[in-house]
Amino acid sequence: MKNKLSLILFIFSSFVFSQASLNSFLKPADSLNKSRRNGVYISEVTLGGISLIGLNQLWYASYPKSNFHTFNDNNEWLQMDKVGHAFSTYNMGRLGADALKWSGASKKNQLIYGSTIGFSFMTVVEFFDGYSSNWGFSWGDMIANFSGTSLFVSQELIWNEQRIVPKFSFHTTQYPSARPAVLGSNLQEQILKDYNGQTYWLSGNLHSFFKNSKIPVWLNVAMGYGAKGMITGQDELVNTVFFPDKRRTRVYYLSLDVDLTKIKTKSHVLKTVFSLFNTLKVPAPTVAIDGFNSVKWYFLYF
């Protein structure tokens, strides 16, 4: 949950910053614009600091502190939280690299100072966990954070473009009614807390892999991962909480998607909006297979 709250604060801050300017201002520089580059660095530090302060007040302030300690949570929530960490660091890094690209910074600096911002930010969050008595510094989280950043950097180095993009979608479930304090008492909280309704996707652009084909440049195929039946992190409280279906199972999805960044437009305002919202999976026809070999078809899956 904390990693998604961090990403939302980060994206919201980036969105406000982007929309405060005109189309000409949003046009990327052809060469290094030092004032833009310095502005990006100052903005990233400022927005990151504000986001961390907000996260501390919204999340950690309500819980007691402790000495720094580690905690192995790799078996919790069927690893949905770990996938969420990778999703967050990837997209924070992508936004950071795009900001430096806008300033005209070199590709090397985009990757070194831009794409790593997500990993740096989430590392600080992990240290917050390490000093909180309710959690602890998780090496599993750190590996997930590194994986998200690596996915971005490796594609830039190999293909000079992002052919495979992590995305997110959400639908409401019945599980929060069993433990609203943990899974959310309203829609806003459930988007962040209810892992049963979250789906993480790897959305691949077909035209990028088959460049000489007539496939639309914006058409993607997405593979998703989700889980259901989770009222607690593990099974320790399942028998003490009444709920009709508590079978914890993984769910795998196959669907169509749209890469918003591939939609052609001359408007740099629209390009910015498309880049920000490309973190979300477009609802589309979907096939789902769960751990009990049950196959379902959705005309539109959220």
C-alpha positions in Angstrom: 0.0 0.0 0.0 2.8 2.5 1.0 4.5 2.1 -2.4 1.3 3.0 -4.3 0.6 5.9 -2.0 4.2 7.1 -2.7 3.7 6.8 -6.5 0.3 8.6 -6.4 1.9 11.5 -4.5 4.8 11.6 -6.9 2.6 11.5 -10.0 0.2 14.1 -8.7 3.1 16.5 -8.0 4.5 15.8 -11.5 1.0 16.4 -13.0 0.6 19.7 -11.3 4.0 20.8 -12.3 3.5 19.8 -16.0 0.0 21.4 -16.3 1.3 24.8 -14.9 3.0 25.5 -18.3 2.1 26.1 -21.9 2.5 23.8 -24.8 5.7 25.6 -25.9 7.2 25.2 -22.5 6.6 21.4 -22.5 8.4 20.9 -25.8 11.6 19.0 -25.1 14.8 21.0 -25.6 17.0 20.1 -28.7 20.1 20.5 -26.6 21.0 20.9 -23.0 19.1 23.7 -21.3 20.9 24.2 -18.1 18.1 26.3 -16.5 15.7 23.5 -17.3 18.0 20.8 -16.0 18.6 22.6 -12.8 14.9 23.2 -12.4 14.3 19.5 -12.9 16.8 18.6 -10.2 15.4 21.2 -7.7 11.9 20.1 -8.5 12.6 16.4 -8.0 14.3 17.1 -4.7 11.5 19.4 -3.6 8.7 17.2 -4.7 10.4 14.1 -3.3 10.9 15.8 0.0 7.3 16.9 0.1 6.0 13.5 -0.8 8.2 11.8 1.9 6.9 14.3 4.5 3.3 13.7 3.4 3.9 9.9 3.5 5.3 10.1 7.0 2.3 12.1 8.2 -0.3 10.1 6.4 1.1 6.7 7.2 4.0 6.4 9.7 3.0 9.1 12.3 0.2 6.9 13.6 2.5 4.0 14.5 5.2 3.7 17.2 8.9 4.0 16.3 11.6 1.4 17.0 15.3 0.7 16.5 16.2 -0.1 12.9 15.4 -3.7 12.1 14.7 -6.0 9.1 11.6 -8.0 8.4 11.0 -10.9 6.0 7.6 -10.3 4.4 8.3 -12.2 1.2 5.5 -14.7 1.8 2.8 -12.1 2.4 -0.2 -11.1 0.1 0.9 -13.7 -2.5 3.7 -11.2 -3.4 1.2 -8.6 -4.7 3.0 -5.9 -2.7 6.4 -6.8 -4.3 4.9 -6.5 -7.8 3.6 -3.1 -6.6 7.0 -2.0 -5.6 8.5 -2.8 -9.0 5.6 -1.0 -10.7 6.2 2.1 -8.6 10.0 2.4 -9.1 9.6 1.7 -12.8 7.1 4.5 -13.3 8.8 7.0 -11.0 12.1 6.4 -12.9 10.3 6.7 -16.2 8.9 10.1 -15.2 12.3 11.2 -13.9 14.0 10.2 -17.1 11.3 12.0 -19.2 11.8 15.2 -17.2 15.6 15.2 -17.9 14.9 14.4 -21.6 12.7 17.5 -21.6 15.6 19.5 -20.3 17.8 18.3 -23.1 20.1 16.3 -20.8 22.1 13.5 -22.4 20.9 9.9 -22.5 23.5 8.9 -19.9 22.3 11.5 -17.4 18.7 10.6 -18.1 19.5 7.0 -17.0 21.8 7.8 -14.1 20.0 10.7 -12.5 16.5 10.3 -13.9 15.6 6.7 -14.0 17.0 6.0 -10.6 14.8 8.5 -8.7 12.2 5.8 -8.1 14.7 3.4 -6.5 16.2 6.2 -4.4 12.8 7.4 -3.2 11.6 3.9 -2.3 14.9 3.2 -0.5 14.1 6.1 1.8 10.6 4.7 2.3 12.2 1.3 3.1 14.3 2.9 5.8 11.1 4.5 7.2 9.8 0.9 7.5 13.0 -0.1 9.2 12.4 2.4 12.0 8.7 1.5 12.4 7.7 -1.1 15.0 4.9 -2.4 12.8 7.1 -3.2 9.9 10.8 -3.5 9.1 13.4 -3.0 6.4 12.6 -5.6 3.7 15.2 -7.0 1.4 12.4 -8.4 -0.7 11.1 -4.9 -1.2 14.5 -3.7 -2.1 14.9 -6.4 -4.8 11.5 -5.5 -6.2 12.5 -1.8 -6.2 15.7 -2.7 -8.1 13.7 -4.9 -10.6 11.4 -2.0 -11.5 14.3 0.4 -12.2 16.3 -2.3 -14.1 13.3 -3.0 -16.3 13.3 0.7 -17.5 17.1 1.0 -17.8 17.6 -2.3 -19.6 15.0 -1.5 -22.3 16.6 1.9 -22.9 20.0 0.3 -23.3 18.9 -2.6 -25.5 16.1 -1.0 -27.6 16.3 2.7 -26.9 12.6 2.6 -26.2 10.1 1.2 -23.7 8.5 -1.8 -25.4 7.2 -3.4 -22.2 5.5 -1.1 -19.7 4.2 -2.0 -16.2 0.6 -0.9 -15.7 -2.1 -1.0 -13.0 -5.8 -1.6 -12.9 -8.3 -1.9 -10.1 -11.9 -3.2 -9.4 -13.8 -3.3 -6.2 -14.2 -6.7 -4.3 -16.2 -8.1 -1.5 -13.2 -8.6 0.8 -12.8 -5.2 2.4 -16.2 -5.8 4.2 -14.4 -8.4 6.3 -11.6 -6.2 7.5 -12.2 -2.6 6.4 -9.4 -1.2 8.7 -6.9 -3.3 6.7 -8.4 -3.5 3.2 -10.1 -0.1 3.1 -13.4 1.4 4.2 -14.0 3.5 1.0 -13.0 3.4 -2.6 -10.0 5.6 -2.2 -8.5 3.4 0.5 -9.4 0.2 -1.2 -7.5 1.2 -4.4 -4.4 1.4 -2.2 -5.0 -1.4 0.3 -7.2 -4.1 -1.2 -4.7 -6.4 -3.0 -7.7 -8.6 -4.1 -8.9 -5.9 -6.5 -5.5 -4.8 -7.9 -4.0 -6.2 -11.1 -0.5 -5.5 -12.3 0.3 -5.8 -16.0 3.2 -6.1 -18.3 1.9 -4.4 -21.5 4.0 -5.1 -24.6 3.8 -2.9 -27.7 3.3 -5.2 -30.8 4.5 -2.7 -33.4 7.8 -2.2 -31.5 8.5 -5.9 -31.9 7.2 -6.2 -35.5 8.1 -2.9 -36.9 7.5 -3.7 -40.6 3.9 -5.0 -39.9 0.7 -3.1 -40.3 -0.2 -3.5 -36.6 -1.4 -0.1 -35.2 1.5 1.6 -33.4 -0.6 2.0 -30.2 -1.8 -1.6 -29.9 -0.5 -3.6 -27.0 -0.9 -7.1 -25.6 -0.9 -7.2 -21.8 -0.2 -10.1 -19.3 -1.5 -9.4 -15.8 -1.1 -10.8 -12.4 -3.5 -10.6 -9.4 -4.7 -12.6 -6.4 -7.9 -13.1 -4.4 -9.1 -14.6 -1.2 -6.7 -12.5 0.9 -8.0 -11.0 4.1 -4.6 -11.0 5.8 -1.0 -11.0 4.7 -0.7 -14.7 5.4 -3.1 -17.4 6.6 -2.7 -16.7 10.4 -6.1 -15.0 10.8 -8.1 -16.6 8.1 -9.8 -19.0 10.5 -10.7 -16.2 12.9 -12.3 -13.9 10.4 -15.6 -14.9 9.0 -15.9 -14.8 5.3 -17.5 -17.2 2.8 -14.6 -17.6 0.3 -11.1 -17.4 1.9 -9.2 -19.5 -0.6 -6.1 -17.6 -1.4 -5.2 -18.0 -5.1 -3.1 -16.3 -7.8 -4.9 -15.1 -11.0 -3.3 -14.6 -14.4 -4.7 -12.5 -17.2 -4.3 -11.9 -20.9 -5.8 -8.8 -22.5 -5.4 -6.1 -25.1 -4.2 -2.6 -24.2 -3.3 0.8 -25.6 0.1 2.5 -25.3 -1.0 6.1 -24.9 2.5 7.4 -25.6 2.3 5.9 -29.2 -0.7 8.0 -30.1 0.5 10.7 -32.5 -0.2 14.3 -31.6 1.7 17.6 -31.9 0.4 18.8 -28.6 3.0 18.5 -25.9 0.3 19.0 -23.3 -1.4 15.9 -24.6 1.9 14.0 -24.8 2.5 14.9 -21.1 -1.0 13.7 -20.1 -0.7 10.5 -22.1 2.7 9.8 -20.5 1.3 10.2 -17.0 -1.8 8.1 -17.6 0.1 5.4 -19.4 0.6 3.9 -15.9 -3.0 2.7 -16.1 -4.3 -0.3 -18.0 -7.1 0.5 -20.5 -10.2 -1.7 -19.8 -10.5 -4.3 -22.5 -11.6 -7.9 -23.3 -9.7 -10.2 -20.9 -9.2 -13.9 -20.2 -8.4 -14.9 -16.6 -7.0 -18.1 -15.3 -6.8 -18.7 -11.5 -4.9 -21.2 -9.4 -7.8 -23.7 -9.5 -7.6 -23.8 -13.3 -10.8 -21.9 -13.6 -11.1 -19.9 -16.9 -13.2 -16.7 -17.1 -13.9 -14.3 -19.9 -14.5 -10.6 -19.3 -15.9 -8.3 -22.0 -14.2 -5.4 -20.2 -11.9 -6.1 -17.3 -10.9 -3.3 -14.8 
